Amino acid sequence: MRGGRALLWSVALALAIVAILPVRDRLDKAHVTLVLLLVVLAAASDGGRRVGLLTALLAFLGFNWFFLPPYYTFVIADPLDWLVLLAFLGTSVIASHLFHRAQREAAEARERTVEVSTLATLGAQAMMSPRAQEALQVVAETMRGALAIARCRVHVVTDGHERGPAPPPPATTGSTRDPLPPIMVTVAVGGPERMDDGREPVRLALDRATPVAVLAGGVVRVVADGERALVAALAGADVRRLLVPLRHGAEAIGVLDLEDDLTIPLDEARHRLLLALAYYAALGAERLRLERAAEHLEALREADRMRNAVLASVSHDLRTPLTTIKVLAHELGTLGDERSEVIEQEADRLNRFVGDMLDMSRLVSGRVALQVTVTPVEELLAAALQQVEGSFDGRPIDVQLPPGDALPLARFDLTHAVRILVNLLENARKYAPGDSPVEVRAARDGAMQAIHVADRGPGIPSPEADRIFEPLYRPASARVDEGSMGLGLAIARGLAEAQGGTLTYAPRPGGGSVFTLRLPAADLEDLGTA
């Protein structure tokens, strides 16, 4: 193409020389210079710098041969003609170079215009997509067209990333697949995927958070210096697949996967466009992650709502048959049937479970009735110890109040606070060795009044320490015959928080557990006020 342009402008230069040759005696050297320079500029504009320089050289020789005496020789009689020739040659060379630079800048401007138009269109389409997966589909399709490649995939980690070998790919079709573990969502465009041996580069790009290239023959190359060295690192390489990690902050949340049957060309302009499109892909990936997290959270909320509804319904509906069972058991007892006592005990036990479920549903719905007053902590401890006296059967309970004459006061509902403390004492009795005392200590803790219940039981394993306050949770080590539904601590914490307090657990130094109930503290001048 350039050879044809060079020949064309060589002929044009010859015609220009032939046209002015008959009148050269009437023309000044400046006139000849302007005519020939015009041809050189036109050649540079049309054919580029090389054609312009070739035309300038031919014009330089033609100027000397035809228009400087002695004619038809390259001899220069007048030394000043050297200045004319050199000025003409220099002007021609500079003009050719300027034309070339202007054309290059114009081409870059057109490329930038295409990039901006592509990104603007992509942004508008992605924002209008109602679902994140559809937005990623738009990103993948736009990228495939803009970079002129056969296939584009976007892999998104939706729930962490598991290390280790990937499972075999599922036999599915369509644009959305799960070729990696279920935590990885893949959006693909451009025909069938070749993921039989291609999942490992995805893992490599994700784990190392750096670009990975798959060359012809299946050779995998990791670009160790990151994206800034991508073009230089892959210069001259036969790249068939390019994987770029998508980042959210410092975290790699996905991989942009480009593939073609021929070499994927990558220059500075394409690299710049690739990074801009990868930014949109990262935004879409993060949107997909947030969307999945929101769906998961909504499912958890719905499950929690259904669980609370079932608890309230079942516990309410069980009250009537339990009452009937107790009445019939009592009648059997009057007839001398000894089994009636066992039936009544089990009915009472079940009735307590039903009461716990009703209390739990009231706490969740916020319908707990409270009568908060300023009350001495000593009164709370006395009421709780009186209730557990029978079940402890003489087992020691070591109670420690703050030293001195100060009367510790707090704001709480006495009935509910007693229930919390009884629950903690019963748990300590149940799990601590029979010969070890249960320690109860009251102390001021800033704006709160703390009551610590400590035992020397087995304690709670650290993985379960945060879950013991969850409703219906029972540790894996719990015995089947303990008679617990896993509601006691959940109710106790809910009652504490309803009164503006807290209930926490901590391991006891030397072994055992320490449960701490904190209630809003009060002073003597507040005594008797609500």
C-alpha positions in Angstrom: 0.0 0.0 0.0 2.8 2.4 0.9 4.7 1.4 -2.2 1.8 2.3 -4.4 1.4 5.7 -2.6 5.2 6.4 -3.0 4.9 5.6 -6.8 1.8 7.8 -7.1 3.4 10.8 -5.5 6.7 10.3 -7.4 4.6 10.5 -10.6 2.8 13.6 -9.2 6.2 15.2 -8.5 7.4 14.4 -12.0 4.2 16.0 -13.5 4.7 19.1 -11.4 8.3 19.4 -12.6 7.2 18.9 -16.2 4.5 21.5 -15.8 6.8 24.3 -14.6 9.8 23.3 -16.6 8.8 25.3 -19.8 8.6 28.5 -17.8 11.6 28.0 -15.5 13.4 31.0 -17.0 10.6 33.3 -15.8 10.3 31.7 -12.4 12.2 32.7 -9.3 13.7 30.0 -7.1 11.2 30.8 -4.4 8.4 30.0 -6.8 9.9 26.6 -7.7 10.4 25.9 -4.0 6.8 26.6 -3.1 5.5 24.4 -6.0 7.7 21.4 -5.0 7.1 21.9 -1.3 3.3 21.8 -1.9 3.7 18.4 -3.6 5.9 17.2 -0.7 3.3 18.3 1.9 0.5 16.7 0.0 2.5 13.5 -0.2 3.2 13.5 3.5 -0.5 14.2 4.3 -1.7 11.4 2.1 1.0 8.7 2.5 2.6 9.4 5.8 6.0 10.3 6.9 7.9 7.8 4.8 6.2 8.7 1.6 6.7 12.4 2.5 10.4 12.0 3.1 10.9 10.0 -0.1 9.1 12.7 -2.1 11.2 15.4 -0.4 14.4 13.6 -1.4 13.2 13.2 -5.0 12.1 16.9 -5.0 15.5 17.9 -3.7 17.3 16.0 -6.5 14.8 17.3 -9.1 15.2 20.9 -7.9 19.0 20.6 -8.4 18.8 18.8 -11.7 16.2 20.8 -13.5 16.1 24.3 -11.9 19.6 25.2 -10.7 22.3 26.1 -13.2 24.1 24.4 -14.8 21.0 22.4 -15.7 20.8 18.6 -16.0 23.8 18.2 -13.6 24.1 17.9 -9.9 26.8 20.6 -9.9 26.0 23.8 -8.0 27.6 26.9 -9.5 26.3 29.5 -7.0 27.2 28.6 -3.3 24.0 30.4 -2.3 22.0 27.7 -4.0 23.2 25.3 -1.3 21.3 27.4 1.2 18.2 27.2 -1.0 18.5 23.5 -1.4 19.2 22.8 2.3 16.4 25.1 3.4 14.0 23.3 1.0 15.1 19.9 2.2 14.9 20.9 5.9 11.4 22.4 5.4 10.2 19.3 3.6 11.6 16.9 6.3 10.1 19.0 9.2 6.8 19.4 7.4 6.6 15.6 6.8 7.4 14.9 10.5 4.8 17.4 11.6 2.2 15.9 9.4 3.0 12.5 10.7 2.7 13.6 14.3 -0.6 15.4 13.6 -1.9 12.3 12.0 -0.8 10.1 14.9 -2.4 12.5 17.4 -5.6 12.6 15.4 -5.6 8.8 15.4 -5.1 8.7 19.1 -7.8 11.2 19.6 -10.2 9.1 17.5 -9.2 6.1 19.6 -9.8 8.0 22.8 -13.2 9.1 21.4 -14.1 5.5 20.7 -12.9 4.6 24.2 -15.0 7.3 25.9 -18.0 6.5 23.8 -17.6 2.8 24.6 -17.2 3.5 28.3 -20.2 5.9 28.3 -22.4 3.4 26.5 -21.2 0.6 28.8 -21.9 2.7 31.9 -25.4 3.6 30.8 -26.3 0.1 29.9 -24.8 -1.4 33.1 -26.7 1.1 35.2 -30.0 0.4 33.5 -29.6 -3.4 34.0 -32.0 -4.4 36.8 -29.8 -7.3 37.9 -26.0 -7.4 38.6 -25.6 -10.6 36.5 -27.2 -8.8 33.5 -24.9 -5.8 34.0 -21.9 -8.2 33.9 -23.3 -9.7 30.7 -23.2 -6.2 29.2 -19.7 -5.7 30.4 -18.5 -9.0 28.9 -20.2 -8.4 25.6 -18.8 -4.8 25.3 -15.3 -6.0 26.1 -15.5 -8.8 23.6 -16.5 -6.3 20.9 -14.1 -3.5 21.9 -11.0 -5.8 22.1 -12.0 -7.9 19.1 -11.7 -11.2 20.8 -13.7 -14.5 20.5 -14.7 -15.1 24.2 -14.9 -13.0 27.3 -15.7 -14.4 30.8 -16.1 -12.7 34.2 -15.6 -14.9 37.2 -16.8 -13.5 40.5 -16.1 -14.8 44.0 -19.4 -14.4 45.9 -18.6 -16.0 49.3 -14.8 -16.3 50.0 -12.4 -18.4 48.0 -11.5 -22.0 48.7 -8.0 -23.1 48.0 -7.2 -26.5 46.6 -8.1 -28.4 43.4 -11.3 -27.5 41.7 -14.1 -30.0 41.2 -14.9 -31.4 37.7 -16.9 -28.9 35.6 -20.7 -29.4 35.5 -22.3 -30.3 32.2 -24.3 -27.1 31.8 -25.0 -24.8 28.9 -26.0 -21.1 28.7 -24.3 -17.9 29.4 -24.0 -18.3 33.2 -22.2 -21.3 34.6 -20.4 -22.5 37.7 -17.2 -24.1 36.3 -15.4 -23.4 39.6 -16.7 -24.1 43.1 -20.3 -23.0 43.9 -18.9 -19.8 45.4 -17.7 -18.7 42.0 -20.2 -17.3 39.5 -19.2 -17.0 35.9 -20.7 -14.8 33.2 -19.6 -15.7 29.7 -20.2 -14.5 26.1 -18.8 -15.5 22.8 -19.6 -19.2 22.3 -18.7 -22.4 24.2 -16.2 -22.3 27.0 -13.1 -24.4 27.1 -12.9 -25.0 30.8 -11.8 -28.6 30.8 -8.2 -27.6 31.5 -8.6 -23.9 32.0 -9.8 -23.5 35.6 -6.3 -23.5 37.1 -5.2 -20.2 35.5 -8.4 -18.6 37.0 -7.3 -19.8 40.4 -3.8 -18.6 39.8 -4.8 -15.1 38.9 -7.2 -15.0 41.8 -4.8 -16.4 44.4 -1.8 -14.2 43.3 -3.9 -11.2 42.4 -1.8 -10.6 39.3 -2.4 -11.0 35.6 -1.9 -14.5 34.0 -1.4 -15.2 30.3 -1.9 -18.6 28.6 0.4 -18.8 25.5 0.1 -21.0 22.4 0.7 -24.6 23.4 -0.8 -24.1 26.9 2.2 -22.4 28.5 1.1 -20.4 31.5 3.0 -17.2 32.3 2.4 -15.1 35.5 3.1 -11.4 35.1 4.9 -11.0 38.4 5.2 -7.2 38.4 1.5 -6.7 38.0 -0.5 -4.8 35.4 2.0 -1.9 34.9 4.4 -4.3 33.3 1.8 -6.3 31.3 2.4 -4.9 27.8 6.2 -5.1 28.2 6.1 -8.6 29.7 3.9 -10.0 26.9 5.6 -8.2 24.0 6.0 -10.6 21.1 4.3 -13.5 22.9 1.6 -15.5 21.3 -1.1 -14.9 23.9 -4.2 -16.9 23.5 -5.8 -16.2 26.8 -5.4 -13.3 29.3 -6.7 -13.3 32.8 -6.8 -10.0 34.8 -7.8 -10.0 38.5 -10.7 -7.7 39.5 -10.0 -5.9 42.8 -12.1 -4.2 45.4 -9.6 -2.3 47.4 -6.7 -4.7 48.1 -8.9 -7.8 47.8 -9.2 -9.8 44.5 -13.0 -10.4 44.1 -12.9 -11.9 40.6 -11.1 -12.5 37.3 -11.6 -11.0 33.9 -10.9 -13.9 31.4 -10.2 -13.0 27.7 -9.7 -15.7 25.1 -9.2 -15.9 21.4 -8.3 -18.6 18.8 -5.6 -16.3 17.5 -3.1 -14.1 19.2 -4.6 -11.4 21.5 -2.9 -8.1 20.4 -2.0 -5.9 23.4 -0.5 -2.4 22.9 -0.7 0.6 25.1 -4.0 1.8 23.7 -5.6 -1.7 24.1 -4.1 -2.0 27.6 -5.6 1.4 28.6 -9.0 0.3 27.3 -8.7 -3.1 29.0 -8.0 -1.4 32.4 -10.9 0.9 32.0 -13.3 -1.9 31.1 -11.8 -4.0 33.9 -12.8 -1.2 36.3 -16.5 -1.6 35.2 -16.2 -5.3 35.5 -14.9 -4.9 39.1 -17.9 -2.6 39.8 -20.3 -5.2 38.4 -18.6 -8.0 40.3 -18.9 -6.1 43.6 -22.5 -5.3 42.8 -23.1 -9.0 42.2 -21.5 -9.9 45.6 -23.6 -7.3 47.4 -26.7 -8.6 45.7 -26.0 -12.2 46.7 -25.2 -11.1 50.2 -28.5 -9.1 50.4 -30.4 -12.1 49.1 -28.7 -14.3 51.7 -29.5 -11.9 54.5 -33.1 -11.6 53.3 -33.4 -15.4 53.4 -32.0 -15.5 56.9 -34.5 -12.8 58.0 -37.4 -14.8 56.5 -36.2 -18.0 58.1 -35.9 -16.2 61.4 -39.4 -14.7 61.0 -40.8 -18.1 60.2 -39.0 -19.6 63.2 -40.4 -17.0 65.5 -43.9 -17.5 64.0 -43.7 -21.2 64.5 -42.4 -20.8 68.1 -45.3 -18.4 69.0 -47.9 -20.6 67.3 -46.7 -23.9 68.7 -46.1 -22.7 72.2 -49.6 -21.1 72.3 -51.3 -24.1 70.9 -49.6 -26.5 73.4 -50.9 -24.8 76.5 -54.4 -26.2 76.2 -53.4 -29.9 75.8 -50.9 -29.6 78.6 -53.6 -28.3 80.9 -55.8 -31.2 79.9 -52.9 -33.7 80.6 -52.3 -32.3 84.0 -56.0 -32.5 85.0 -56.2 -36.1 83.8 -53.0 -37.0 85.6 -54.3 -35.5 88.8 -57.5 -37.6 88.5 -55.4 -40.7 88.0 -53.5 -39.8 91.2 -56.7 -39.6 93.2 -57.5 -43.1 91.9 -54.2 -44.4 93.3 -52.3 -44.6 90.1 -48.6 -43.9 90.9 -47.8 -43.1 87.4 -49.8 -39.8 87.6 -46.9 -38.1 89.5 -44.4 -38.9 86.6 -47.0 -37.6 84.1 -47.5 -34.4 86.0 -43.7 -33.8 86.4 -43.2 -34.3 82.6 -46.2 -32.0 81.9 -44.7 -29.3 84.1 -41.3 -29.7 82.4 -43.0 -29.4 79.0 -45.0 -26.4 80.3 -41.7 -24.7 81.2 -40.5 -25.3 77.7 -43.7 -23.7 76.3 -43.3 -20.8 78.6 -39.7 -20.2 77.4 -40.9 -20.3 73.8 -43.6 -17.7 74.5 -41.1 -15.5 76.3 -38.7 -15.8 73.4 -41.4 -14.8 70.9 -42.3 -11.8 73.1 -38.7 -10.7 73.3 -38.3 -10.9 69.5 -41.5 -8.9 68.9 -40.6 -6.4 71.6 -43.7 -7.1 73.7 -42.0 -7.6 77.1 -43.7 -5.7 79.9 -41.2 -4.1 82.2 -41.6 -2.4 85.6 -38.2 -0.8 86.1 -37.4 0.7 89.5 -34.3 1.6 91.5 -33.7 -1.5 93.7 -30.9 -2.7 96.0 -28.8 -5.4 94.4 -28.8 -7.2 97.7 -32.6 -7.7 97.3 -32.1 -9.1 93.8 -29.5 -11.6 95.1 -31.7 -12.6 98.1 -34.7 -13.3 95.8 -32.6 -15.4 93.4 -30.9 -17.4 96.1 -34.3 -18.2 97.7 -35.6 -19.6 94.4 -32.6 -21.9 93.8 -32.2 -23.0 97.4 -34.1 -26.2 96.9 -32.3 -27.3 93.7 -28.9 -26.6 95.2 -29.6 -28.9 98.1 -27.1 -27.4 100.5 -24.4 -26.8 97.8 -22.4 -23.7 98.8 -23.0 -20.4 97.0 -20.3 -17.8 97.9 -21.9 -14.3 97.7 -19.6 -11.2 97.8 -20.9 -7.7 98.0 -18.8 -4.5 97.7 -16.9 -3.7 100.9 -18.0 -0.9 103.2 -21.5 0.5 104.0 -22.3 1.5 100.5 -25.6 0.0 99.3 -25.3 -1.0 95.6 -28.3 0.1 93.7 -29.4 -0.4 90.1 -32.4 0.2 87.8 -34.1 -3.0 86.7 -37.3 -5.0 86.7 -37.0 -7.2 89.7 -39.0 -10.1 88.4 -37.1 -10.4 85.1 -33.7 -9.7 86.8 -34.3 -12.5 89.2 -35.2 -14.8 86.3 -31.8 -14.0 84.6 -29.9 -14.6 87.8 -31.7 -17.9 88.6 -30.9 -19.1 85.0 -27.2 -18.4 85.5 -27.1 -20.0 88.9 -28.9 -23.2 87.7 -26.5 -23.4 84.7 -23.6 -23.2 87.2 -25.1 -25.9 89.4 -25.8 -28.1 86.4 -22.3 -28.0 84.8 -19.9 -27.4 87.7 -18.5 -30.3 89.9 -20.7 -31.1 92.8 -18.2 -30.2 95.5 -17.2 -26.8 94.1 -19.0 -23.6 95.2 -20.7 -21.2 92.9 -19.4 -17.7 93.4 -21.6 -14.6 93.0 -19.9 -11.2 93.2 -21.4 -7.7 92.8 -19.3 -4.8 91.8 -19.7 -1.3 90.3 -18.5 -1.1 86.7 -18.6 2.5 85.6 -22.2 3.5 84.9 -23.3 -0.2 85.3 -23.8 -2.5 88.2 -22.2 -5.9 87.5 -23.1 -9.2 88.9 -20.6 -12.0 88.2 -21.6 -15.7 88.4 -18.5 -17.9 88.3 -18.1 -21.7 88.4 -15.4 -24.3 88.0 -17.2 -26.3 85.3 -15.7 -27.4 82.0 -16.2 -24.0 80.4 -17.2 -23.4 76.8 -15.0 -24.0 73.8 -14.0 -20.8 72.1 -15.8 -21.6 68.7 -19.1 -21.9 70.6 -18.6 -18.9 73.0 -20.3 -16.5 70.6 -23.2 -18.9 69.8 -24.4 -19.9 73.3 -26.7 -16.9 73.4 -28.4 -17.9 70.1 -32.0 -19.2 70.4 -32.3 -23.0 70.2 -28.5 -23.5 70.1 -27.1 -26.4 72.0 -23.4 -27.2 72.1 -22.4 -30.4 70.4 -21.1 -31.7 73.8 -24.5 -31.2 75.5 -26.1 -34.4 76.9 -29.5 -35.5 75.5 -31.0 -35.8 78.9 -30.1 -32.3 80.1 -33.7 -31.1 79.6 -32.7 -27.9 77.8 -34.0 -26.5 74.5 -31.2 -23.9 74.2 -33.5 -21.0 75.1 -32.4 -20.1 78.6 -29.4 -18.0 77.8 -31.1 -16.4 74.8 -34.0 -15.3 77.0 -31.6 -14.1 79.8 -29.7 -11.9 77.4 -32.9 -10.6 75.8 -34.3 -9.7 79.2 -31.0 -8.0 80.2 -30.9 -5.9 77.0 -34.6 -5.0 77.4 -33.7 -3.4 80.7 -30.8 -1.5 79.2 -28.2 -4.0 80.4 -26.0 -6.7 79.0 -25.2 -10.4 79.6 -21.7 -11.7 78.6 -19.6 -14.8 78.9 -15.9 -15.1 79.6 -13.6 -18.1 80.5 -12.6 -18.2 84.1 -8.8 -18.2 84.8 -7.9 -21.7 86.1 -10.9 -23.3 84.4 -14.7 -22.7 84.4 -17.0 -20.0 83.3 -17.9 -16.4 84.3 -21.3 -15.0 83.2 -21.7 -11.2 83.9 -25.0 -9.5 84.2 -24.7 -5.7 83.9 -27.6 -3.4 84.8 -27.8 0.4 84.9 -26.4 1.6 88.2 -28.2 4.1 90.5 -27.3 6.2 93.5 -29.0 6.7 96.9 -30.8 9.8 95.8 -32.5 7.8 93.1 -33.9 5.2 95.5 -37.7 4.9 95.1 -37.8 6.5 91.7 -38.6 4.6 88.5 
